[in-house]
């Protein structure tokens, strides 16, 4: 009986030794840097670094695009202000062409002066508009003057 117990004990020890040997080989392959999990970890680390670099470059390009968009927006606002000024001045020009009911004599005198000048101008030349120059007034003029003097236009 003791002999059977000793044989079973030796067989169990050999089985445990063989099991430990197989586990050691698997663990060595598992931590191998080229094929195992170690390789997967190193590949994932390299991919994370590349992803971080691409994220940094995307952030930089979006910042540059934001600055360009802000510059274009400022230019558009400046152009809009100039267009508003032009529209306001055109509105004033249209109003100046119409005679005012309070001053018909002055307008009649201006008309006769214009007619006299038109008689001396040759037919093939372009007409010249004779309108009094007024000082620009209003908020839009000052906004436009400030914007154009600040931008160097």
C-alpha positions in Angstrom: 0.0 0.0 0.0 2.9 2.3 0.8 4.4 1.4 -2.6 1.2 2.5 -4.4 1.1 5.7 -2.4 4.7 6.5 -3.3 4.1 5.8 -7.0 1.1 8.1 -7.0 3.1 10.7 -5.1 6.0 10.6 -7.7 3.5 10.6 -10.6 1.8 13.7 -9.1 5.1 15.4 -8.6 6.1 14.7 -12.2 2.7 15.9 -13.5 3.1 19.2 -11.5 6.7 19.6 -12.8 5.5 19.1 -16.4 2.6 21.5 -15.8 5.0 24.2 -14.4 7.4 23.7 -17.4 4.5 24.2 -19.9 3.3 27.3 -17.9 6.8 28.8 -17.9 7.0 28.4 -21.7 3.6 29.9 -22.2 4.4 32.8 -19.9 7.7 33.5 -21.8 5.8 33.6 -25.1 3.1 35.7 -23.5 5.6 38.4 -22.5 7.7 38.2 -25.7 8.1 41.7 -27.2 7.5 40.6 -30.7 4.7 38.1 -30.6 3.0 38.2 -27.2 1.2 40.7 -25.2 4.4 42.7 -24.7 4.4 43.3 -28.5 0.8 44.2 -28.4 1.4 46.7 -25.7 4.4 48.2 -27.5 2.3 48.5 -30.7 -0.5 50.1 -28.8 1.9 52.5 -27.2 3.3 53.5 -30.6 -0.2 54.0 -32.0 -1.2 56.1 -29.0 1.9 58.3 -29.6 1.0 58.7 -33.3 -2.6 59.5 -32.4 -1.4 62.2 -30.0 0.7 63.7 -32.7 -2.1 63.7 -35.2 -4.4 65.3 -32.6 -1.9 68.0 -31.9 -1.6 68.8 -35.6 -5.4 68.8 -36.0 -5.6 71.2 -33.1 -3.0 73.4 -34.6 -4.7 73.5 -38.0 -8.1 74.2 -36.4 -6.5 77.1 -34.5 -5.1 78.5 -37.7 -8.5 78.0 -39.4 -10.1 79.9 -36.5 -7.7 82.8 -36.9 -8.3 82.9 -40.6 -12.0 82.8 -40.1 -11.8 85.6 -37.6 -9.8 87.7 -40.0 -12.2 87.1 -42.8 -15.1 88.0 -40.5 -13.4 91.2 -39.6 -12.9 92.0 -43.2 -16.5 91.2 -44.0 -17.7 93.5 -41.2 -15.4 96.3 -42.6 -16.8 95.8 -46.1 -20.4 95.8 -44.6 -19.7 99.1 -42.9 -18.3 100.6 -46.1 -21.4 99.4 -48.0 -23.7 100.9 -45.4 -21.8 104.1 -45.7 -22.1 104.0 -49.5 -25.8 103.2 -49.3 -26.3 106.1 -46.8 -24.4 108.5 -49.2 -26.4 107.3 -52.2 -29.6 107.9 -50.2 -28.4 111.4 -49.6 -27.5 111.9 -53.3 -31.0 110.8 -54.3 -32.5 113.3 -51.8 -30.3 116.2 -53.1 -31.5 115.7 -56.7 -35.1 116.3 -55.7 -36.1 120.0 -55.3 -37.2 121.0 -51.8 -40.5 122.8 -51.6 -39.0 125.5 -49.3 -36.2 126.6 -51.7 -37.5 126.6 -55.2 -35.6 129.7 -56.3 -32.2 128.3 -55.3 -32.8 125.1 -57.1 -34.0 126.9 -60.2 -30.8 129.0 -60.1 -28.7 125.7 -59.8 -30.6 124.2 -62.7 -29.9 127.2 -64.9 -26.2 127.0 -64.0 -26.2 123.4 -64.9 -27.9 124.0 -68.2 -25.4 126.8 -69.1 -22.5 124.4 -68.4 -24.1 121.6 -70.4 -24.4 123.9 -73.4 -20.7 124.4 -73.5 -19.8 120.8 -73.1 -19.3 118.8 -76.4 -21.9 116.1 -77.1 -19.4 113.1 -77.1 -18.1 113.9 -73.6 -19.5 112.3 -70.4 -21.9 114.4 -68.3 -20.5 115.9 -65.1 -22.6 116.1 -62.0 -22.5 119.4 -60.2 -23.6 118.8 -56.7 -22.7 120.6 -53.5 -20.2 118.8 -51.3 -21.5 118.2 -47.8 -19.5 117.2 -44.8 -20.2 113.5 -44.0 -22.1 113.1 -40.7 -23.5 110.3 -38.7 -22.3 107.4 -36.8 -21.6 105.2 -39.8 -19.1 107.7 -41.2 -17.1 107.8 -38.0 -17.2 104.0 -37.7 -16.0 103.7 -41.3 -13.3 106.3 -40.9 -12.0 104.6 -37.7 -12.1 101.2 -39.4 -10.3 102.3 -42.6 -7.6 104.3 -40.7 -7.0 101.3 -38.4 -6.7 98.7 -41.2 -4.5 100.9 -43.5 -6.9 101.0 -46.4 
